[in-house]
């Protein structure tokens, strides 16, 4: 299938490794030009090299959770490539914790990283997408927006809030040519999942590359009528019917 995004410009945040890098790789494989960011320069440089080198890929050292970062990242992407068509909003997840054990500081940090940061990114990106009547926003979240895990109270709280916001934003943008969707990974073979003990969840870990291809589809031309969806990529981990 031709995803129709060859020559499109994508910004993928937190993309030096894991699911963010897999998404960037899948978009590159479909011919998109890609800008990525990460906090660590060494890992960022390695990802840029893997994705085609500095001549083809823009790598930016940035902590996407800093309030000023989204504006700077979007502006730098447009300056380099002349436009922006696709935003894949991603950020590292908060630490584990039970619902009654988390404190105010942890809650604020989780909401900032996994909700507010994406809102900022989308606000900055939408004017550029709207300027040519076509755009895709894909937020990488977690399957816990459908089936919360008791040990991930902070993630449950922040990511479910993002799901509610994205559902609303998708309606605001309906008819503009811009879609807003969530890609909701379950257990995949990433550093974070291994740190959380994902290998002991009773199911095989997914391949991040396969997840990346799902993100690329949500960002594609054929997905024009897929809007406001939280798509689970979880190997069947969520048991609910909705």
N, C-alpha and C positions, 0 to 999 in steps of 0.2 A: 504493500500500500504506500502510495506517495502521500506523505503527511503535509505537503504543501508549505513547508517552512524553510526551504532552502533560501538563503539570503536574508532571512529574518534575523533580527538582533534580540538576543536574550540576556537578561541579567539574572544570575543565579547566586544567591547569597549563601554564606557558610558552605562553600563548595570545594574545599581543599581535600576532603575525604568523605567517606560514607555515602549516604543517600544524596547529598547535595552534589558531590562529584559525579555520582552515577547519573543524575539528571542532566548535568552539564555535558557529560560524555554522550548521552543519548541524543541531545539536541545537536551537538556537533556532528554526530553521525548522520543526521538528517540534513546537514548543510547549513545550519544556523551559525551565525557569528555570536560569540559568547563572551560576556564579561563575568568574572567571578570575584568573590572576595573571601578572605579568611583572616583570622587574627594573627596566625603565625606565618612569617615570611618563608621559612624553609619548606613547610608543607604546601604553601601557596605556589611557590616556584615549581615544586615537583608536579603539582596538578596542572599548571600552565603548560609545562613541557609535555605531559601526558596527553593533553588535549590539543596539541598542535604547535606549541611554542608561542613566544611573546609576539611574534609577527602576526599571528592569527587570533590570539586570545588575550584579552585584557585582564590582568590580575591586579587586584587592589588589596593592600593590607588595610583591614578595617575591622573594628568590632561593631557589628551591625546593631547591637543593643544600645549603643551610644546615640542619643537623640539626634545629633547632627549628621550621623552617618548615612541614613537613607537618602537624604537630599544630595549629599556629595557623591554617593555611588551612582545614582541615576544621572546626575549632571555629567560625571566623568564618562559614563557609558555613551551618552548622546554625543558628547564632544568627540569621542574616539570614532564612533561608527555612524554618526549623523542621524540616528533615530533609535527608537526603542519599541519593540513589538511584543515581547514576552517577558514577564516577571515570574520567576520562581522564588518565592519567599521561604527561606529556611533559616533556622537558628537552633543552636544546641538546646537539648532538653534540660529541665531542672533536675536536681537530685531527688532520689526516692524519699518517701516519707509518708506516714499515715496521716489521716485527715485531722486528727486532734493533736498531732505532735508538731505541726508546722507553725512557725511564728510569722509575725507581720512582715519582717524584713524578707523572709524567704518568699512569702506570697507576692510582695511587691516586685521582687526580682523575677519571679516566674512569669507574672503577668506582663512585665515589661519585655522580657525576652520572647515569649511565645504568643503574645497577643498584640501589644502596643507596637512593637517593632514592625510587624507585618502591616498594621494599619498605616504606619508612617510610610512604609515602602509603597504601598498601593496608592496612597494619596499623591506621592511624588511621581509615580509612574503613569497614572491614568491620563493626565493632560497630554503626554506624549503619545500614548496609545490612541486617544480620541482624535488627535490631530490628523490621523489618516484612516480613521473609522474601522480599525481592526486591532484587536489585542487579546492576549491571553494572560490571565493571572492564575497561577497554581501555587497554593500554599501547602507546604509539606508539614503535616501535623502528626497524627498517630491514630491507630485504630481504637485507642481509648476514648475517642470522642463518641464512639458507638457502644463500647463496653469498658467502662472505667476499671482500672486495676487498683485494688485497695492499697498497694504499696507505692502508688504513684499519684498521691493526692494533689501535688502541685501541678503536675502535668495535666491531670484530669481537669482541674479548675481552669487553667489558662487556655488550654487547647479547646475545651468545649466552649469557652467564651469566644474564641476566635471563630469557631464554627458558626455560632449565632451571628456574629458580625458579618462574616463572609456571605452567609445566606441572605442577609439584608442588603449587602453591597451588590450582590449579583442581581437583585431585583432593581436596584437603582440604576444599574448599567444595562439592563435588558433592552435590546433594540439598538444599542450603540455599536454593535460589532465586537464588544469586549465581553468576555466571559470570566467568571470567577469560580474556581473550583478548589476542592481540597483533595490531596492525595494522602491517604491514611495508611501508612505502613504498619504492618504487624512485625513479628520477629524476623529481622534480617541480619545477615552476618556482617555487622558493623562493630566498630570499637565500642560504641555506646551500649549496644545490645549485649555484648559480651560482658561489659562492666556491670550491667544490671542482671546478669545471670540468665540471659536469654536462652542459652543452650539447655537450661534445665526446665523450660516451660512445657515440655512434653510434646513439642512439635519440631519439625525440621526448620532450620533457618532459611529464609528466602535469599535469593541472589540479588544484591543491590542493583546489578545491571538490568535485571528484569523489571525492578521497580522504576529505574530510570526511564525505561521504554514506555511505561504507563504514563509517567509525567509528560514525556514527549507527545504522546497521543492527546492528552488533555490540552496541550499547547498547540495542537495541530489545526489545520483547516477543516478536516472532516469532523472535528469535534465542535463545530460551530453551534450546534443545538444542545450541547451538554453544558448546562449552566446551573450553578447553585448546588452542585453535587459534592458529597463527601464520599469518595470512592475508596473502599477498603482494598488494600493489597496485602492480605494477611494469611493466605493459605487456609482460609476457613476458620480462623481463630474466633471471630465474633459469631456468637450463637443466636443472636436476636434476629427477628424477621424484618425489622425496619432499618 
